[in-house]
């Protein structure tokens, strides 16, 4: 089994319990802190556990380096873990004031602050509309440009306040979802090239899966889910996959009550023919 987004090892621990001493579990993650927590969590497993610091888009290269020619199960959970949201070095939260960074991979050069303070108004609006799917993208971009003319926007709190100001409803009230949610999503996707990496994973998967092997992907917004849906459909038409989920599996009300962040999760599963 390969968990390409091992995080703190939650999914891997559950699946690893089904693997005996002859089984191998490979976990990938960019965050060394997450890998260490996963290592501690997965230690009791009977199977062999191999953890590698890597972006999931490079799964084919990492498996080749390990001498693994095929896998029976490939899992990707595209969501962020709570520890990443609260990590000040990453700067993803609009609820806590943090440096405006958003790089999951610290080796990346462009930060969210670079985009916010250097992109022209039209480019900002296009980015927020394309990756954030926010119809108010032009208004948000205009407010950002006006605000940065006074001083650079360097923290998540500053940016959240600007977006909230741009989208404030009559009477000064906001909707249940924070008004900066879509803008932050757009910046995170752009900074980390998330959709490009997902496409790389989808392209590599057929060559990694053994016959009857499974590919399971959990996505959290329509841009990700749309990529997965279209790829699975195309592979089915090519005779490469058969669908295990005609419609995505979504969390129950009970699960959402326990884990509110799961509310937008969609799980799609395909099997290699």
N, C-alpha and C positions, 0 to 999 in steps of 0.2 A: 504494500500500500504506500502511496505517496500523498502526503498532505502538503500541498504547496503553499499553504498559509497557516503554518502550524500554530502561530501565536503562543498562547500559554499551554497548549497541548490538550485542550478540552475535548475536541473531536477525536484527536489521535488516541487519547487514552481509551475512549469508548470503543473505537475500532480495533485498537491494539490488543484489547482484552480477548478479541476473537481470534487472534493470531497465536499459534503455538510457538515453541522454540525454533521451528524451522522457518517461521515467517520473518519478514523484514519490513520495518516501517521507516520510511524516509520522510523527514520534515524539513521544509524550507521556510525561512523567514529572513527579512532584511534586518530586523531589530535584534541585536545581540542580547539585550535584556530579556526579550521574549524567549529567545532560544535557551537561555539559562533557566528560566522558569519552566519551560517545557521539559528540559533535561531532568529537572528535579521531579516533575510530575510523572514522567514516563519511566523513571528508573525501575518501578516494581514490575513492569511488563516482562513477560517471558520471552517475547520476540526480540530480535535484534533491532536496536533503535539507532538510526543515523541522522544527525541533525546538521544542517548546512546553512550557512549565512548566504542567502542569495535571493534575488528577485524571482518570483514564480515564472516570469517570462523566459527565464534561462533554465527551466527544468530539464530540457533535453540535454543540454551541455553538462549539467550537474550529474544526471544519471549516467551519461556516457563516461564521465570521469570516475564514477563509482563502479563501472563495469556492469551496470544493470541494463539489460537489453529490452525488457518489457515489464509492464506492471499490470496488476489485476484490478486495482482500484485507484482512481485519481480524484482527489477532493480539493476544491477551492472554495473558501469562504471569503468573499470579497469585502466583508465589513471590517470596520476598525474595532480594536479592543478598547475597553475602558481606560486601560493604562496609557494607550497612545493619546487618547483624547485629553488626558490630564497631564501629559508630559510637557512641561514648559519648553523644553528644547525643541520639540516638534512644532508647537504653536498651532493647534487645530481648533481649540475651543473658543466659541464666541460668548460663553457664559463666564469665563475667567479671563482676565487680562493677561495675555502672553505675548512674547515677541512674534511678529507676523512672519512666520517661516513656512510651515506646512510640508517641509521635506521629510518624508518617511525615510528616504535614503539620504544620509547626510553628505554623500559625495556629489549630489546634484548641485549645480551652480546657481540656478535661478530660484529665488524664493518668492513667496506670495507678495512680500513687500516690494520686490523688484517689479512685479507685474502691476501692482496697484499704483505705484509711484512713477512708472516709466511708460506704460502703455498710453497711447492717445485715447481720447474719449470713445471714438468709434470702435477701436479694437477691444477696449474694455467691455463695451456694450455687447459686442458680438460674442466674446468669450462667456459672459454671464448668461447670455441667451442660449448659446449652443450647449454648454456644459451644465448650466444651472437650470435651464428651461424656465427662466423667469421672464414673464412678459413685460415686466417693468425694468428691463435691463438698461434701456436708454436713460431712464430717470435716475437709476442707481449710479450709472457711470457718470452722469452729469454732476450729481452730488459729490461723488468721490473726487472728481477733477477740481471742483470748486473748493473742496475741503483741503486738498493737498497743496493748493496754491498758497495757503496760509502757512502750512507746515507739513512735513512728510507724515504719512500715515504709517506708523511703525509697529503698532500692537493690534492684537485681535479685538481688544475692547474698543479702540478707536474706530476700527472698520465697522464693527457691529453697530456702533452708535450712529455712524454715517448712514448705513443702510436702513437702520430703524427710522431715522429721520426722513429718509427718502420715501419709505413705505408706510409711514404712520397713517392710520385710519382717522377719519373725523372723530374728534373728541379725544385724540391721543391714545387710543387703545389699539393693541395689537391682536392679531389672531392667535390661536392656540400655539401654532408653530412659530418659532422665532423668525422674524422677517429676514434675518441674515442667513438663514439655512441654505438657501439656493446659491447665494453668492459664495459662501464658504465652500460648498460642494464644487462649484465651478473652478475655484482657485485650486482646491486640492487635486482635482482631476488634471488640471493643466500642469501644475508644478510637478506632479509625480508621473505624468503620462500614463494614467491608469488605463484608459481605453486601448492605447497602443499595446500595453503589456498584456491585457486580456486577450486581444486579438492574436498576439504571439502564442499565448497558451493554447487558445482554441486551434490554431494552425498546427501546433506541435502534437496535440493530444492523440490524433489517430495513429501516428507513428510510434507512440509510446505504449498504447494499450494492447494487451494480448487479446486474442479471440475471446469474446464473451466478457471482456473487462468492462468496468463501469467508469464513466466520467460524471461526477456530480458537482454542480456549481451553484453556490448560494449568492445571489445578487441582491442589491438593496435600492437600486433606482432603475428607472426605465431605460436609461442609456446602456447600462450593463446588461440588463435582462434582454433588451432588444438584440444586442450582439450575440448573446448565447442562443436565443430563440432562432435567429436567422441562420447561425452556423449549424445548429442541430438539424434544422429543416433541410439545409443544403446537403449535409452529410447523409441524411436519410435517403434523399433523392439519388445520391451517388451510390447507395448501397453500402455505405461504410458504417452507419449507426442504425440502430432501431431505438425508438423512443420508449422510455419507461414511464415518462410523465407527459401525457398529451397536454395537460395544463400544469402550470407550476404548483408545487406544494407550498402552501402558505401556513403560517402559525395559527393555532387555535386562539380563541379568546382567552382561554386559561393560560396559555403560554405567554401571550402578550401581557396579561396581568402580572405575571411573575417577572417577565423580561420585556420591558416596554420598547427597548431598542430593536426587538425582533419584529416589530409591527409591519415593517416594509419588506421583510425578507421573502425571497422567492427561490425555491429549490427546483432545479431542472436536472434530470438524470437521463443519460443516454448509454447504450450498451454497444460495444464494438461487435460487428458481425464477423 
